[in-house]
Amino acid sequence: MTASRFYLRTMWATAVTLVLLPWPVSAEPAASAAAPVAALIPYEVVSPHGTRLDPYYWLRDDARQQPDILAYLTAENDHFLAQSQVYAGLTDRLYGELVSRIPKNDATVPSKKGNYRYYARFVEGGEYPLFIRTPVRGGKEQILLDGNVEAQGKNYSYIGARAISANEQLMAYLEDDSGRLQYTLKIRNLKTGKNLPDTISGLSGSLAWANDNQSLYYVENDPVTLLSTRVKRHVLGTDASQDVLIYEEKDNTFYLGVSKSDDDRFVIVNSEATETSELKIIDANTPHAKVQMFAPRTRQLKYSADHIDGRWIISTDWNAPNFRLMTVTEAQLGNRDAWQELVPHQPDVFIEGFELFKNYLVINERSDGLLRIRWMPWRSATSAPGKSSYIQSDEPAYVARLSSNPEQNTDELRYTYTSLTTPASEYVINMATGVRQLLKTQGVLGGFDKTSYATERSWAVARDGTKVPVSLVFRKDTPRNGTAPLYQYAYGSYGASSDPVFRPDVISLLDRGFIYAIAHVRGGQEMGRNWYENGKLLNKINTFTDYIDVTDHLVKTGYAAQDKVFGVGRSAGGLLMGDVANRAGDKYAGLVAHVPFVDIVTTMLDESIPLTTNEFDEWGNPKEKAYYDYMLSYSPYDKVTAKAYPAMLVTTGLHDSQVQYYEPAKWVAKLRATKTDTNPLLFKVNMEAGHGGKSGRFVRQRETAEEYGFILHQLGIRK
């Protein structure tokens, strides 16, 4: 999800029998505005705790090839097109606005690693980036990979992880051409610009080179569950069938990943579940060496680590819910009792990440719902760090995030600063002198003037007395008298924080009088680890009620008109929208649920569905009655009832590996058959993409324009 980390699930497979029938859908011709009506086919979902009827289960097709189901999804798309045609001109105008703000030629700030500076650049008209390097000592730029060339002839294209060999002559990269987050490994000779014959498919999204320039570590996925299950070592020029198994994860609640320590000394194998982690390390200079355990896993204990000057620095929640930093020498690996505290736990400060420099320790931390940066000098190679310094800001809601810092032997720290009114700005600060330099500000074309907008932080009181932070942005000339329309966003799962970052697309709403709000509901981690714990498992309903209470607060305090509130969420945030629709739909003029996780009970019962078992720590295992009953109490699909619902737009991707397309398809079908109102219910299926939507930087703006067009149309806004 990732945020996103949203991975999923569907049916206690051994307990059910599916009868496939021809597509029995009663629908008008495709050109008609009438919505398709899905047939009711008896089907029982059996669990240890009872049987539920699911008459729309027939919409599930794991192969995504069944003609009747594809025809039904196409009919839904036809209905969406017919209904949205009424405001197609507005959508086109919005799309033009969104695209017009994007610089046609753009590039990231170069980042030095070894003898080169690496960066990405877009060319005019290009949907995808070019990955480039230039020699530090001067010389011509070298195009390592052109995303536009790689995307030719494909409906979807995404270049994932990239890794440069120690001799700087080879680049390994991962490519996804379906949107299903299943990657193919390719290796490019950077001298010739040609790819080697070595290719391996069915991989997860991480890789790492050993320092011999011949050995490459990757993670193999299970072809059915899509779980990352095996770490292997590939030697260039050999058949993949000969690749050596380095580690196999037997626990299906864990993910696997590989990485390199920042000093390039070690390859790190990371096994991670929601609440538990375990590292194993390999000497990068000796790829055939035995894998060494960093510290054996202990349930509900997490840690991560990086290496510098002969010692490891560890971030861990061991007796520290908000995490603390500890250290251990190389000689003491495997013994957690040897860990020594460097930075103690603080009950009101959450440690989100850290960077290691020869002279400084840098921490990304959360306090009062804000992400900030502090740095401290090392007193010595073995002692705790010294006095803290902080990145400063005068804005009420902002984000200061660590940027690319690939080299440790420097006093210069790269970071990104942004807020709801400040475009993402990359800075470098000399930690010794405090001198700061702006390297780049996110380009926003079209005459954007940040002084025309204001950002505020408000606090809503939830029904249990908890204060929930809300980040807001609006034009300064927008009235604050309870007449403005409101766009309220939230996520609220996996401890993923919804930070108040700048979004150029939101300008189109603000300039039409909207208030844009981010509700930092429980289930995220904006307010520390307890904020997350109080919005997961048997506390999940807090996420939903927090969101509703934020809406009530914003209406009561004059930020929003009572009849002009629109709620929006994606993935687990789509689950939030589904619950809000059932629990308090009358408070919203419209709801937008992108790739929503709405059939939680059925999905979590089925361990054959991709990524389900990884989710038990987040939602619970419904084979246990307490979790089954609790999930059932809020599952959006199960809780649909005969009542009025607000206007709704629902989207999905046919190839979504994280939330299977049939979850929102079933939900929409049930809503159509059950709800008592005549408000629009539109369902858009991206037939060529997965969880993240379309892949191109311009074409994906079309989906945002469709969402905004839908919302504005409900308010009668035509321009």
N, C-alpha and C positions, 0 to 999 in steps of 0.2 A: 502497500500500500503502500510508503512509501507511500512521503506518504505516501507516500505513500506506502506500507506493508499490509496490503489487504488481500488475503489469499484464502481459498475456499473449497468446496463440498457438496452431496445430496441424498442418499437414501440407504437405508439399511438393506443392502442389495440382496442378501440371502433370504429376505423375508417377503419378497414381493414377486408378482408375475405381471408382466406388461403385455397387453394385447394391442397390437398395431392394427389400426383400421385406416381406410382411406381418409383423406382430409375432409372431414365433415363440417365445413364452415359455411354458414349461411351469410352470403355477402352480396352486395350490389356489384356491378361491374367496376373494374379498377378505377375508371375515370370518375366514378360517382363519389360524392362527398360522404356517403354512408360508411360507417365504420364496419369492419369485418366482425362477425359474431362467431366466436369459437364454440364448437359443439361441446357438449358435456358427455364425456366417456367415463363410465365408472372405473375407478382405480383406488385401491386401498394402499395406504402407506402404513406399514406395520412397524411398530417399535416395541421395546420391552414394556412400555407403559400404556399401550393402547393403540387403537387403529384410527387413522384419520382418512377421510375421503378427499381425494384430489382429482376432480374431474378434468383438470387441464394438464395433467401430467404428460399426456400424449404429445405436448409441445416440445418435449425433450428429445433431442437427437444428438448424441455425442459425436457422430461423424459429420454432422452438419451437411448432409447430402440428401435427406429424405425429401422428395419432390413436394409432397403435400404440405410439409412444414415450411419449406422455403417459399412456397406459394402463399401461405398464410402471412409470413413475415413481409413478403412483397406487397400483399394487400394492405397491411398496416402502413407501409411506406407510402403507398398510393393515397391512402386516407390522409396521412400527414401532409402530403403535397397538395391535395385538394383543399384541405382546410386552411393551410398556410398560404395558399395562393391569394387569399383575400388581402393579406398584408405583405405580399411578396416584394412590392416596391419599397416598403419600409425596411425589410430584411436586406435587400440589395443596397439601400442607402447605408445601413449600419455596417454591412460588410465593407463597403467603400471607405467608411470612416476608420474602421479598425485597421485595414490594410494601409491606409494613407499615413498612419502614425508610425509605421515600422520603417526604419531606415533601409533602403534598398541595398546599400553597401554597408556592411557592418563587420566588426571584428572584436574578438575578446582581447584583453590585455595579455601580451606575451608573458609566459612564465618560464624562467630559466631552470633547466635540468641538464647537468653535465655540460656538454659543449654546444648546446642549442637552446634557443628560445622557442617554445611551442605555443600555438594559438589556433583559433578557428576563425574563419572568415566567410561571410556570405557575399555572393556577387549579385549584381542587379538581375532580378528575375529568377534567381535561384531559390528553390524551396528548401534546400539542404545545405549544410555547411561544408566548406573545404577545411581539412585538417592540414596544418602547415607548420614548418619550422624554418628558422634562419640560424646560421652559425653565430655564436656569441662574438667571434672575432671579426665578423663582417662577411658579407657574401650574399648571394642570391637566395631568395626564399625557395623552399622545396615543398611542393604539394605532395603530402604523404597519401592523402585519400580525398577524393572528390565525391561527396555524398550524392550529388546530382547524377554523376555517372553510375554510381552503384544503384541508384533508384530507377534507372531507365527500364521501362517495360514492366514495372512492378506497381501494384495498387497501394502497397505499403512498404516502407523502407525505414529502418532505424539502425544506426551504427551505435552499438553499446560500448562496452569497455574496450580500451586500447592500451597496449603495453609495449614499451620500447625495450629491446634487449640491451644488456650491459655494454656491448660494443657499439651500440647506437646504429646498427646496420639492418635490423629487422624490426618490424612492427606486427604484433599479433593483434587481431581485432575480432569482435563478435558482431554478427549481423543477424537481425530479425526481419524477415520479409512477410510476416503474417499478422503481427500485432499480438501474438500469443506468448511473447516473452520466451520463446524457444530459439536459441541462438545456434548459429553455425560459426565455427572457428576458422579463420583464414589468416594467412601469414604472408606479409609482403616484404620482399627484398627491397630495401630503400635505396640501394645503389642502382638497381635496374628498373625499379618501379613495377616489377612483375610479381605476381603471387606465386608462392611455392605450391607444389601439388598437394601439400598437406591440408586437408579439410576434415573437420569432425562436426557432426550435427547432433542435435538433441541436448544442448548444453544450457547450463544456467549462466548468469550474467557476470561472472568474475573470472579472472585469470591472472597468472603471475609467472615471470621468467625466473629461472635459476641464473646464476652469474656465469655459467659456461656457454651461454649463447646458443645452446642446443636443446636444453630441457625446458619444457613449458608445462605448467600445472593448470588444470582446468577442472570444472565440476560438471558431472554427468547427471542428467535428469532421468527419473523413471518415466517411461513413455506414456503410461496411463495416468498416474497420479500427478505427474509433473513435479514431484518432490525432488529436491537436489539430494542425491543419495551417495555419490561416489566421487572422491577426488582422485584424479589420475595424473600421471606424468607422461608426457609425449616427448619423444626424441625426434628431432627433425630428420626427415628422410625415411622414417620407418612407418610401417602400416599401423593404423590406429588399433588394430586387433592385438598388437604387441604392447600397447601402453600399460604401464605398471600401475596397479592399484595401490594408492598411497593410504587411503582411509575410506572406509564404508560406514555410513551412519545407519545404525540399526533402529534407532528411535524415530518413528515417523512423525513426531511432534517437533523435530528440529530441522532447520535449514542449514545448508553448508555454503561456505564461501572461501575463497583464497585471496590473499593480498600479499603485499610486500611491506616490510617495516620501512619507515621513512629513510633510514640510513642504508637501505638495500642490503643489510646483512642477513636477513631472514625471510623465508617464505612462511606465512601464517595461515594455518587452516582453522577456520572459525566454525564451530557448531553452535547454533543459537536457536533457542526457543523464546517465547515471549518473556519469560521470567528467568531463564537459565542460559548460561553460555559456558563454553569450554574451548580453549585454544590449544593447538598443537603447533610446534614450530619445526622448521627444517633449515639447516644451515644452507644459505643460498649459494655458498662457494663449494658445497659438497652435496650435490643433488641426490646422490645415491646413499647418503647418510640416513641413519634411522630417525624416524619421526620422534620428537621429544615432547612429552606432555608438559604443558605450562602449569596447569593446576587441574586436577580431576573435577568434573562437574559435580555440583551440589545443587539439588533442586531449589529453585527460588533464590539463586545467587547468580548475579551477572558480573562479568568483568570484560574489559578490553585492555589492550596493552600496546605500547610502542617502545622502541629501543633507541638509546643514545649513550655513548661513552661507556659501554660495558655494563650498563644496567637497564632494567625494564621499568617503565612508569606505567602504573595500572590505574584505571578508573573502575571502581567497583561499588556495588550496593551492599557489600558485606557489612552488616550492622550499621548501615548508612542508607536509608531509603532514598535520599537525594544524592547519593554517591559521594565518595571521597577519593582522593588520589593517594596511592601507595607505591612502594618501590621494592624491587628484589634484584639481587645480582644474578648473573648468568649461572653461577655455580650453585645457586639455591633453587633453581627451577624445579617444579614438581612439588614443592613444599609450601603450601599456602601459609603455614604458621610463620614462615620466614619473612613474610611481607611486612614492611615498615611504613608507617603513615607519613605522608608528606603534607597533604592539605586535608584538614579534618572536615567532617560532615557538618553542614549547617542546616537547621530545620527549615529555614526560609529561603535557601538558595539551592537550586538544582544544577548540578554539573552536567552539561550536555555533551561536551567534547573538549579536547585539548590538543595543543601542538607543542612539539619539543624543538627547542633551539639550543645551540651550544651554550649560550649565556642566559637564556630565559625560558621560563615555563609560561605558556599562554593557555587560558581557560575560556571557553564559551559557556556562559552560565545564564540561568533564568532566575529573575527576581521580580516580584510584583507583575508577573505576566509578560515581562520584557526580556529579550535576548540581548545580552551585553558581553563585552570582552574585557578581561583584565590580564595583565602580565606581571610577572615577578622575576627578579634576577635570581639565579642560582647563587647561593652563598659559597658552595663548594660542590664537588662532584658527588658527595655523599650526604649532604645536608638538605634540609627543607629549604624552599625558596624564601626570598625576602619580602620586602614591602610591596604591596599591590599598587598598580596604576590602572586606570580605566579609560576606555574610549568614552568621550563625553558627548552628550546630546542635549538640546534644549526643546525637543519635541515630546509631547506627552505619550505618544505611542510610536515605537520605532523598532528596528531590527539591526543589530550589529553582528555580522556572521563572519567567521573565519573563511578566507578565500584560499586560493592555491598557494601553498608554501612548501614546495617540494624539497628545498634544501635547508639543512639545519645550521650550517656554518654562516650565519648572517644575523645581524641585529634588526633587519628590516622585516616587518610583519605586514602581510597583505590581508585586507579585510574588505567586506562589502557593507555599506550602510544604506538603508532604505526606510521609508515610511509610507503611509498612505498618500502623502503628497510629494514625497521626494523620490524621483526615479533612482533605481539602483545605482550606487556610486562606488567605484572601487578605489580604495586608498592604499597607500603604503605609509607606515609610520615607523620612524627610527625609535626603537624602544629605549635606546640609551639617551637620546636627546629630547624625545617627545615631538620632534618635528614631523609634521604630516604633509603628504602631497597627494592631491587628487590625480588619479591616473585616467579615469574614464567615468563618464556619466551615461547611463542608458539613454539612447537617443529617442526622443518623442517628437515626431514631426507634426506640423499643423498648428504651430503657434501656442503650444501648451505653456501656460503661465501658472506656476505653483502658487503664486500669491493670491490667485483667485479662489483658492480652495483652503479649507480648514480641516484639521484632524483633531479629534477629541477622544478622551478615554472616559467612559461612564461605568458605573457599577450597578448591576441589577441585583436585587435581593430575591433569591430563590425561595420557594415555598417552605424549605426547611431552615431558612435563615442564612444560608451560605451566600456570600457576595460573589457574583459572577462578573468578570471584566468584559467590557464590550469596547471594541475599537471602531471609531466612526470617521467617515470623511464625507464632505459635502461642499458645494459651492457656498461661498460666503454670503451670496445674495439669496440663498434658499431660505424661505420662511421657516421659523422654528415654532409654529403655532398649531401644530397638529394637522396640517394639511398636506404635507409632503408624502410622496410614495416612498416605500422602504424596500430595499433589497437586503435581505438578511441571510448571511452565509454561515455555515458551521460544518465541522467534521466530527470531532469528538470520539475518536477511537484510537486504539493502539499506542496511546501516549504521544500521538502525532500532534504537534502544536500548529494552530492556524495563525501564523504570524501576520502582523499588519504591514505587508509589503506592497509596493507600488504596482498597480495593474493598469497599463495604458488603456485597455478596453473599457474599464469602468468609467472613463471620462465621458463616454457616450451616454451613460445613465446620469451621471452627475450634472451634465450640461442640460439634461431634460428635467432637472429638478429633484432627482432622487437623493435620498440618504442611503449610503452604503455602510453596512454594519457587519462586523465579524463578531459572532458570539463565541467567546472562549469557554465553551461548556465543559463540564467534567467528562472525562474520558480522554481528553487531550492531556498535555503535560505543562501547560502554560504556567501553572501555579505550583509545580513540583510533583513529585511522585505520588503523593496522596491524592492529588487532583485526578490522576489517572486511575488509581485504585478505586476511587469512589465513583467511577463511571464505567466499570467493566464487570463481567461476571454477574453476580447477584445484586450489583449496584447499578446495572446498566440503565435502568429507567431514569436515573438522575440526569443522564445526558438529554433525554427527551424533555423532561419537565424543565430543566434549565433553559432549554431553547425557547419553550413556550413562555416562561417567565421573563426572559429577555424581551420577547415581543411585547408582552404586557407593559413592561417597564418603559420601552421606547415609545409606545403609544401614550402612556400616562404622562410622560415627561415632555411631550410635544415634539419629539423627533419625527413621529410618523402619524399619518392618518389611519384610523382604525380600519377603514375599508380599502386600504391601498398597500397592504403588506404582502410581500412575496418572499417565500422561503426557497432556498436553493442548497442542494447538497450533492455530493458525488461519492459513489462507492459506499463506504460505511456511512458517509453523510447522506447517501440516498436511503439507507435504512432509517436514518433519523427522519427524513422527509416522509417516509412511509408511515412511521409511527405517529408523527405530527398530524398527518392526514386523517388517521383514525381517531386520535386522541383529542385534537382541537382544530380540525379542519375549518371550522366556521370562523376562526380568527384570521384567515388568510384569503386574500383575493386570488392567489395562485401559488402553486408549488411546482418546482422543477427538480426532478430526481434523475441524475445522470448515473448510468450503470449501477443501479441500486441493488443492494443485498437485501432482499425482501422476503425470501422464503427460507428463513434461517433454520427452522426445525428440520424440515426435510433435507436440506443441504447438509447440515451438521451430522445427520444420522448416517450419511453415505460416505464412507471412507474411500470409495473409488473415485469420487469427484476430485479433480485436481486441487491439491493444497489444503484439503479439509482438516486433516489431523493437526496441521500446524496451528490451527485456530482454537484448539481446545482451551488454551490458557486465556484467551480473550473472551470467549463466549460461554465456555463450559462444554462438557461432553453430555449430550442429551440422552445417552444411555444411562446416565445417573438421573434419577427421578427429579431431584431438586432443580437441576438445570433444565431438564425437559419442561417441567411445569413453568419455570420462570421464562424461558424463551417463548413458550406458547402464549404467555400472557402479553407479549408485545410484538410477536411476529407479524409484520404488516400484512402478509398474504393471508394468514389465518384469521386476522382480526377485521378484515373487510366486512362491513355490515350494510344493511339497507338504510342508507341515510344520504344526505346531501354531502358532496365533496367539492372542494374548490376547483377552479380550472387547473389542469395538470398537464405538464409536458414530461414525458419519460423517454430516456434514450438508452441504447445498449449497443454493443459491438458483437457481431456474430461470432468472432473468434476470441472473445474475451476469455482469458484463462483464469481470471481472478473472481469475477462474478459471471457465471454462465448465463448466456443470453436468455435462456428459458425462464429464469427467475422473473425478470421484469415482464417478459411476454405473458406468463401465467397471471401475474399480478394485474396487468392491464386488462386481460380477458375477464378476470373475476370482477374487477371494478366496473367494467362496462355492463356486465350482467346484473350487478347488484345495486349500484348507486341509484338514487332516486332523483337526481338533479339533471339538468340539461346543459351543464357547464362543459366546455370542451375537455376532452381527454385525448391527447395526441401521443403517439408512440413512434419514435424514429429508430430504425435499426440500421446501423452502419454495417453493410454487408461485406466490407473489405478491411475491417480494422478490429482492434481488440479493446482492452480496458482504457487505453489512453486516447482513443479516437484517432483521427487522421494524423499522418506523420509530417506533412509539409508545413512550413512556418506560416505560409499565406492561406493555404487551403483549409487549415484547421480553424482559421478565423471565421469561416463560414458557419461552423457549428455554434460559435458564440453569438454570431449575428442572428441565427435562428432562435436561440434562446431569448435574446433581448427583444427580437421582433415579437415573439409570443407574449412576453410580459407587457410590452408597450401596447400591443393590440388590446389586451384585456382592459387597459385604462383608457382606450379610445384615442391614444396618441398616434397620429398618422405620419408625423415627420420626425 
